[in-house]
C-alpha cells in the first residue's frame, strides 16, 4: 500500500483497514500511479477479496477506470468513470471482516481488454470508504 501522502500527489485512493480490495491476492494499485495493469488469463478464474470492518455491507464495482480519481468527500477517490456503465455487486463482509468471490474471465474477451474494480464499505449511517482501485488486462 502506498503511503497516504501518495494519495494527495496522484489522487490515488490508498488501501485502508476499513476497505482494501485484493485481486488474485494483490492489493498493489495495479494499473494506477505508474504501475502496469495486472494480467489475467481469459477462461481462468479471477479471485476477488475485500477486507474491512466485521459484518460491514458494501459494494463491489466494475467499470472503466480513470487515472485521476474523482474525489467523493468524505469517502475518498473514485477511480471508475461515472459517465460510463458500471456494474455493481452488493456484498456483506463476514464476522472476520472478509468478503471473497471468484469469477471466470469470459473466454471470448480479446487480449488487451481492461477492467477496473473498486470496492466501498459502509461504516455506519452516511459513512463509508472507498478501497484502492485495481485494473486488470486480459492476456492469452
C-alpha positions as CSV (number, residue, x, y, z in Angstrom):
1,X,0.0,0.0,0.0
2,X,1.4,3.4,-0.9
3,X,1.9,5.9,1.8
4,X,-1.1,8.3,2.5
5,X,0.8,11.2,1.0
6,X,0.8,9.5,-2.4
7,X,-3.0,9.9,-2.5
8,X,-2.5,13.6,-2.3
9,X,0.0,13.7,-5.1
10,X,-1.7,11.5,-7.6
11,X,-5.3,11.5,-6.5
12,X,-4.9,7.7,-5.8
13,X,-7.2,6.1,-3.2
14,X,-4.9,4.2,-0.8
15,X,-5.9,0.8,0.7
16,X,-7.2,1.2,4.2
17,X,-8.0,-1.2,7.1
18,X,-11.6,-0.2,6.6
19,X,-11.6,-1.1,2.8
20,X,-9.0,-3.0,0.9
21,X,-9.5,-4.7,-2.4
22,X,-7.4,-7.7,-3.4
23,X,-7.4,-9.3,-6.9
24,X,-5.7,-12.6,-7.1
25,X,-4.1,-11.8,-3.7
26,X,-2.8,-8.5,-4.9
27,X,-3.6,-5.1,-3.4
28,X,-1.0,-3.1,-5.1
29,X,-3.0,-0.5,-7.1
30,X,-2.3,-2.4,-10.4
31,X,-2.8,0.0,-13.3
32,X,-2.5,3.1,-11.3
33,X,0.3,5.5,-10.2
34,X,2.6,4.2,-12.9
35,X,2.1,0.5,-12.2
36,X,1.0,-1.8,-15.1
37,X,-2.4,-3.4,-15.1
38,X,-2.4,-7.0,-13.7
39,X,-2.6,-9.6,-16.5
40,X,-5.4,-12.1,-16.2
41,X,-5.9,-15.2,-18.4
42,X,-9.1,-15.5,-20.5
43,X,-11.1,-18.5,-19.4
44,X,-9.4,-18.7,-16.0
45,X,-10.7,-17.9,-12.5
46,X,-10.3,-14.4,-11.0
47,X,-10.2,-14.3,-7.2
48,X,-11.6,-11.1,-5.7
49,X,-11.5,-10.3,-2.0
50,X,-12.4,-7.2,0.1
51,X,-11.3,-6.6,3.8
52,X,-12.9,-4.1,6.1
53,X,-15.0,-3.9,9.3
54,X,-16.7,-7.0,10.7
55,X,-20.2,-7.6,9.1
56,X,-19.9,-4.4,7.1
57,X,-22.1,-4.1,4.0
58,X,-20.6,-2.8,0.8
59,X,-20.4,-2.6,-2.9
60,X,-18.0,-4.1,-5.4
61,X,-17.9,-2.2,-8.7
62,X,-16.5,-2.9,-12.1
63,X,-16.1,-0.5,-15.0
64,X,-13.8,1.7,-17.0
65,X,-11.0,3.2,-14.9
66,X,-9.8,6.8,-14.7
67,X,-6.3,7.6,-13.6
68,X,-7.1,10.9,-11.9
69,X,-9.5,10.0,-9.2
70,X,-12.8,11.8,-8.7
71,X,-13.0,13.0,-5.0
72,X,-16.2,11.8,-3.4
73,X,-15.8,13.5,0.0
74,X,-15.7,12.1,2.6
75,X,-15.5,8.6,1.1
76,X,-12.2,9.0,-0.9
77,X,-11.1,8.9,-4.5
78,X,-13.3,7.0,-7.0
79,X,-11.4,5.6,-10.0
80,X,-14.3,4.4,-12.1
81,X,-15.6,6.7,-14.9
82,X,-19.0,7.9,-13.6
83,X,-20.1,8.7,-17.2
84,X,-19.8,5.1,-18.5
85,X,-21.7,2.0,-17.4
86,X,-20.6,0.5,-14.1
87,X,-21.6,-3.0,-12.9
88,X,-22.1,-3.4,-9.1
89,X,-22.4,-6.3,-6.8
90,X,-23.6,-5.9,-3.2
91,X,-21.7,-7.7,-0.5
92,X,-21.6,-8.2,3.2
93,X,-18.3,-8.9,5.0
94,X,-18.0,-11.9,7.3
95,X,-17.6,-11.8,11.1
96,X,-13.8,-11.6,10.4
97,X,-14.2,-8.6,8.0
98,X,-13.7,-10.5,4.8
99,X,-15.6,-11.0,1.5
100,X,-14.4,-13.3,-1.2
101,X,-15.8,-14.3,-4.6
102,X,-14.5,-16.0,-7.7
103,X,-15.5,-15.3,-11.3
104,X,-14.4,-16.9,-14.6
105,X,-12.9,-14.5,-17.1
106,X,-15.0,-14.9,-20.3
107,X,-13.0,-16.9,-22.8
108,X,-14.2,-14.7,-25.7
109,X,-12.7,-11.4,-24.4
110,X,-10.0,-10.2,-26.7
111,X,-6.5,-9.8,-25.4
112,X,-5.8,-6.3,-24.1
113,X,-9.3,-5.8,-22.7
114,X,-9.1,-3.8,-19.4
115,X,-11.4,-3.7,-16.4
116,X,-11.1,-1.6,-13.3
117,X,-12.5,-2.7,-9.9
118,X,-13.1,-0.7,-6.7
119,X,-15.0,-1.5,-3.6
120,X,-16.7,0.6,-0.9
121,X,-17.6,-0.5,2.6
122,X,-20.2,1.2,4.8
123,X,-19.0,2.1,8.2
124,X,-22.3,3.5,9.6
125,X,-25.2,5.7,8.5
126,X,-23.8,8.1,5.9
127,X,-20.3,6.9,6.5
128,X,-18.2,4.8,4.1
129,X,-14.8,4.5,2.5
130,X,-13.7,3.5,-1.0
131,X,-11.0,0.9,-1.4
132,X,-7.9,1.0,-3.5
133,X,-8.6,0.6,-7.2
134,X,-7.3,-2.3,-9.3
135,X,-7.0,-2.6,-13.1
136,X,-6.7,-5.9,-14.9
137,X,-5.9,-6.6,-18.6
138,X,-6.7,-9.8,-20.4
139,X,-3.9,-11.9,-21.8
140,X,-3.8,-15.3,-23.5
